[in-house]
């Protein structure tokens, strides 16, 4: 049976995984289908704990969506004019790329349609902390984890000081994330008038 097309008042359940990180860092979210990719970027920044200090883009099929007000040598469709429900469907996977230097790639999979579920943006599940900002990509993060795990490692003290005592790569705090998402949700609901 074919999935019904989403309506303005529906939501998607999506799963987002950092690509090539083991064990996997992932989040499961509920987001309105009317949400623009620009606002999805804000959602992903909050849920993964990024600081929104680098460029980003989305790749949906063969189409690249990005920030229209940034000079870029690659053509991109304005992410502000691309509602999630117009560019993807249940079962599809697309790419969210953040920080072109560290090249953090996130695989975003649309798991299911929630009819009439558009009111709240919510993180429903997830695992592990996101790598710290500017940790030099996948290889740098692996080296960081290795240094943190071994108190005798020559860089252990420096790395611990840099990431802070509270950083635990195994911890994910969905309550704190959902508090931040609630604020964003209110703004989005006003904008979408839902």
C-alpha positions as CSV (number, residue, x, y, z in Angstrom):
1,X,0.0,0.0,0.0
2,X,1.3,3.5,-0.9
3,X,1.9,5.9,1.9
4,X,-0.5,8.8,1.9
5,X,0.9,12.2,0.9
6,X,1.5,14.4,3.9
7,X,-0.8,17.3,4.7
8,X,0.2,20.6,6.3
9,X,-0.9,19.4,9.7
10,X,1.1,16.1,9.6
11,X,4.5,15.3,11.1
12,X,7.3,13.0,10.1
13,X,9.2,10.7,12.5
14,X,12.8,10.9,11.3
15,X,16.0,9.2,12.4
16,X,19.3,11.1,12.1
17,X,22.6,9.3,12.4
18,X,26.2,10.7,12.2
19,X,27.8,8.9,9.3
20,X,30.8,6.7,10.0
21,X,30.9,7.1,13.8
22,X,31.0,3.9,15.9
23,X,29.2,3.3,18.1
24,X,26.6,5.3,16.3
25,X,25.4,8.8,17.5
26,X,21.7,9.1,16.6
27,X,18.5,10.9,17.3
28,X,14.9,10.2,16.6
29,X,12.7,13.3,16.0
30,X,9.1,14.3,15.4
31,X,8.9,17.3,13.1
32,X,6.1,19.0,11.1
33,X,6.1,18.2,7.4
34,X,5.7,21.9,6.7
35,X,9.1,22.6,8.4
36,X,11.6,24.2,6.0
37,X,15.0,22.6,5.6
38,X,16.4,25.9,7.1
39,X,14.4,25.3,10.3
40,X,15.3,21.6,10.2
41,X,19.0,22.8,10.3
42,X,18.1,24.6,13.6
43,X,16.5,21.5,15.0
44,X,19.5,19.4,14.2
45,X,21.9,21.9,15.7
46,X,19.9,21.7,19.0
47,X,19.4,17.9,19.0
48,X,23.1,17.1,18.3
49,X,24.5,19.9,20.4
50,X,26.3,21.7,17.6
51,X,27.0,25.4,18.0
52,X,25.8,26.7,14.6
53,X,29.2,28.2,13.9
54,X,29.9,26.6,10.4
55,X,28.3,26.3,7.0
56,X,25.9,23.5,6.2
57,X,23.8,22.1,3.4
58,X,21.3,19.3,2.6
59,X,21.5,16.9,-0.3
60,X,18.1,15.4,-1.3
61,X,18.5,13.1,-4.2
62,X,20.6,15.0,-6.7
63,X,19.5,18.4,-5.4
64,X,21.6,20.5,-3.0
65,X,19.7,22.9,-0.6
66,X,21.6,25.5,1.3
67,X,21.8,29.0,2.6
68,X,20.9,31.5,-0.1
69,X,22.7,34.5,1.5
70,X,26.1,32.8,1.5
71,X,28.5,33.1,-1.5
72,X,29.2,29.6,-2.6
73,X,30.8,28.2,-5.8
74,X,28.2,25.4,-5.8
75,X,24.7,26.0,-6.8
76,X,22.1,25.4,-4.1
77,X,18.3,25.8,-3.8
78,X,17.3,28.1,-1.0
79,X,16.6,25.9,2.0
80,X,14.1,28.4,3.4
81,X,11.7,27.7,0.5
82,X,12.0,23.9,0.8
83,X,9.4,22.3,3.2
84,X,10.4,18.8,4.4
85,X,7.1,17.3,3.1
86,X,7.7,18.7,-0.4
87,X,11.2,17.3,-0.9
88,X,11.0,13.9,0.8
89,X,8.7,11.0,1.6
90,X,8.4,8.1,4.1
91,X,11.3,5.7,3.5
92,X,13.6,8.2,1.9
93,X,17.1,9.1,3.2
94,X,18.9,12.4,2.6
95,X,22.1,14.0,3.7
96,X,22.7,16.9,6.1
97,X,26.3,18.1,6.0
98,X,27.6,20.5,8.7
99,X,31.0,22.1,9.0
100,X,32.7,21.6,5.6
101,X,36.2,21.4,7.3
102,X,35.3,18.6,9.8
103,X,32.7,17.3,7.3
104,X,30.1,16.0,9.7
105,X,27.6,14.1,7.6
106,X,24.2,13.1,9.0
107,X,22.0,10.5,7.3
108,X,18.4,11.6,7.8
109,X,15.8,8.9,7.2
110,X,12.0,9.6,7.1
111,X,10.6,6.6,9.1
112,X,6.9,7.3,9.2
113,X,4.1,9.8,8.7
114,X,2.2,10.9,11.8
115,X,-1.2,12.2,10.7
116,X,-2.2,15.3,12.6
117,X,1.0,15.4,14.6
118,X,2.4,18.7,13.5
119,X,2.2,20.8,16.7
120,X,5.5,19.9,18.5
121,X,9.0,19.4,17.5
122,X,10.3,16.7,19.8
123,X,13.3,14.4,20.2
124,X,11.8,11.1,21.1
125,X,15.0,9.0,21.4
126,X,18.7,9.1,20.8
127,X,22.1,7.8,21.9
128,X,25.5,9.2,22.7
129,X,26.8,12.7,22.8
130,X,27.7,14.5,19.7
131,X,31.4,15.1,19.0
132,X,32.6,18.5,20.3
133,X,32.6,21.4,17.8
134,X,35.9,21.6,15.9
135,X,37.2,18.2,16.9
136,X,38.7,17.6,13.4
137,X,36.1,15.3,11.9
138,X,35.8,11.5,12.3
139,X,39.5,10.8,12.6
140,X,40.0,13.6,15.1
141,X,37.0,12.5,17.1
142,X,38.3,8.9,17.2
143,X,41.7,10.2,18.5
144,X,39.8,12.4,21.1
145,X,37.9,9.4,22.4
146,X,41.1,7.3,22.6
147,X,42.8,10.0,24.7
148,X,39.8,10.4,27.0
149,X,39.5,6.7,27.6
150,X,43.1,6.3,28.7
151,X,44.2,8.4,31.7
152,X,47.8,7.4,30.9
153,X,47.5,8.8,27.3
154,X,49.9,11.7,26.7
155,X,47.1,14.0,25.6
156,X,44.5,12.9,28.1
157,X,44.8,15.9,30.4
158,X,44.8,18.4,27.5
159,X,41.8,16.8,25.8
160,X,39.9,16.6,29.1
161,X,40.5,20.3,29.7
162,X,39.4,21.1,26.2
163,X,36.1,19.2,26.3
164,X,35.4,19.9,29.9
165,X,34.8,17.6,32.9
166,X,31.1,17.2,32.0
167,X,31.6,15.8,28.5
168,X,30.7,12.1,28.5
169,X,30.6,10.5,25.0
170,X,28.1,7.9,26.1
171,X,25.6,10.4,27.5
172,X,22.6,11.9,25.7
173,X,20.2,14.2,27.7
174,X,16.9,14.2,25.8
175,X,15.2,16.3,28.6
176,X,17.6,19.2,28.0
177,X,17.3,18.9,24.3
178,X,13.5,18.9,24.4
179,X,13.5,22.0,26.6
180,X,15.4,23.9,23.9
181,X,13.2,22.4,21.2
182,X,10.0,23.5,23.0
183,X,11.2,27.1,22.6
184,X,11.9,26.6,18.9
185,X,8.6,24.8,18.5
186,X,6.6,27.8,19.8
187,X,8.3,30.1,17.3
188,X,7.7,27.6,14.4
189,X,4.1,27.1,15.3
190,X,3.6,30.9,15.2
191,X,5.3,31.1,11.8
192,X,3.3,28.1,10.4
193,X,0.1,29.2,12.2
194,X,-0.6,25.8,13.5
